[in-house]
């Protein structure tokens, strides 16, 4: 299925919510899981985009790092969001998206691409989102693939994503759920 007018920044991405209001910092590990000799081998250019919890775009950070085939990087979200940073959220948590744009599409606003080519890029690696607190000596996270969702060009909605197979609820556990409602469609 050919997807026309697709923003190439959304081919491979990592979306997440920060949890600063709960006392956690956010760190993200991004990988280029391609083999240097494979058909998908290509540098991925990392950029960043942040939104409020209500969906208003706060800003973007243009390509600031390149991940070579087989490589990875670890990024502290607070390097990009906060007072004196490229994006100021006034202390509120954000929905963040790290884009990993294949080099051949860099600088292009829209491309025509087969849906299978998008999912081939997504499938080569997971991304890891880590929430950590020095104060509480805690670090925990989850690995997952950020697939394009809620985009009618893909023949329907893909709006179910379970990031944690277990949920702890008891008198001593402070349980929080993070619900993300994102889309790769500009008309969503």
C-alpha positions in Angstrom: 0.0 0.0 0.0 1.5 3.3 -1.1 1.2 6.2 1.4 1.3 9.5 -0.4 2.5 12.7 1.2 4.0 11.1 4.4 6.2 13.1 6.6 9.5 11.1 6.6 10.2 12.1 10.2 7.5 9.6 11.3 9.0 6.6 9.6 11.0 5.7 12.7 10.3 7.5 15.9 10.1 7.1 19.7 7.2 8.7 21.4 6.9 9.0 25.2 5.6 11.1 28.0 7.8 12.8 30.6 7.0 12.2 34.3 8.7 15.2 35.8 5.6 16.2 37.8 6.0 12.9 39.6 9.7 13.5 40.3 11.3 11.5 37.5 13.7 12.5 34.8 13.5 10.9 31.4 16.3 9.3 29.4 15.7 7.6 26.0 18.0 5.1 24.2 17.6 5.1 20.4 19.1 2.5 18.1 19.8 2.0 14.5 19.3 -1.7 14.4 20.3 -2.1 10.7 23.3 -4.1 9.7 25.9 -2.1 7.8 25.7 -4.5 4.9 21.9 -4.9 4.9 19.4 -3.4 2.5 18.1 -1.0 5.2 21.6 0.2 6.2 21.5 4.0 6.4 22.3 6.7 8.9 19.4 7.9 11.0 19.3 11.7 11.8 17.8 12.4 15.2 15.5 15.4 15.8 13.0 16.2 18.5 9.4 17.5 18.8 7.4 18.2 22.0 3.8 18.8 22.7 1.7 19.8 25.8 -0.6 17.2 27.3 -3.4 18.8 25.4 -1.7 18.4 22.0 -0.3 21.9 21.4 3.1 21.8 19.8 5.7 23.5 22.0 8.6 23.3 19.5 11.1 21.3 17.6 14.8 20.7 17.7 16.3 20.1 14.2 18.6 17.2 13.5 21.2 17.2 16.3 22.7 13.7 16.1 23.4 10.9 13.6 23.1 7.2 14.5 25.1 5.0 12.2 24.0 1.5 11.2 24.4 -0.8 14.2 24.8 2.2 16.6 22.8 3.7 19.4 22.6 6.9 21.5 21.3 7.8 24.9 19.6 11.2 25.3 18.5 13.0 28.4 15.2 14.7 27.5 16.0 17.5 29.9 18.8 18.5 27.6 16.1 19.7 25.2 13.1 20.6 27.4 13.2 23.1 30.3 14.2 26.6 31.2 17.1 27.8 29.0 16.7 24.8 26.7 15.5 24.9 23.1 11.9 24.0 24.2 10.5 25.5 27.4 7.4 23.7 28.8 7.0 26.0 31.8 7.8 23.0 34.0 4.9 20.9 32.7 5.4 17.4 31.4 5.4 16.9 27.6 4.6 14.3 25.0 8.0 13.9 23.3 8.8 12.4 19.9 12.4 11.6 18.9 12.4 11.3 15.1 15.0 9.1 13.5 14.9 10.1 9.8 16.7 8.0 7.2 19.4 10.1 5.6 17.9 9.8 2.1 14.8 11.6 3.3 16.5 14.4 5.3 15.1 17.8 4.5 12.0 16.5 2.6 8.6 17.6 4.0 6.7 14.7 2.4 7.4 11.5 0.5 5.5 8.7 -1.1 6.4 5.4 0.6 5.1 1.9 0.8 3.6 1.0 4.2 5.7 -2.2 4.3 8.9 0.0 4.0 7.7 2.0 7.1 7.2 -1.2 9.1 10.5 -2.7 8.0 12.3 0.4 9.5 10.3 0.2 12.7 10.9 -3.6 13.1 14.7 -3.5 13.2 15.0 -2.2 16.8 13.2 -1.2 19.9 13.7 2.1 21.7 14.1 2.3 25.5 12.4 4.9 27.6 13.8 5.2 31.2 12.4 7.1 34.1 14.9 7.7 36.9 15.3 9.6 40.2 18.5 10.0 42.1 16.5 11.1 45.1 14.7 7.8 45.3 17.5 5.7 43.8 15.1 4.4 41.2 15.5 3.7 37.5 12.9 1.8 35.5 11.8 1.8 31.9 10.3 0.0 29.0 11.4 -1.0 25.5 9.0 -0.9 22.6 8.5 0.1 19.0 6.7 3.3 18.2 4.5 2.5 15.3 2.5 5.0 13.2 -1.0 5.2 14.7 -4.4 6.8 14.2 -3.7 7.5 10.5 -6.5 6.9 8.0 -4.0 6.5 5.2 -3.0 3.2 6.7 -6.5 1.7 6.2 -7.9 2.2 9.7 -6.8 3.1 13.2 -4.0 1.5 15.2 -4.8 2.8 18.6 -4.1 0.0 21.0 -0.6 0.0 22.5 0.0 -1.8 25.8 3.4 -0.7 27.2 3.3 -2.7 30.4 1.9 -6.2 30.7 1.3 -5.9 34.5 -0.2 -3.3 36.7 0.3 -3.1 40.5 -2.5 -1.8 42.6 -2.6 -2.0 46.4 -2.7 0.1 49.5 1.1 0.8 49.4 1.7 1.3 45.7 1.1 4.7 44.0 -0.1 3.5 40.6 -0.1 5.8 37.6 -1.2 5.2 34.0 0.2 7.1 31.0 -2.3 7.2 28.1 -0.9 8.5 24.8 -3.2 9.6 22.0 -0.9 10.3 19.0 -1.2 10.3 15.2 1.0 10.5 12.2 -1.9 12.2 10.2 -1.7 16.0 10.1 -5.6 16.0 10.0 -6.0 14.0 13.2 
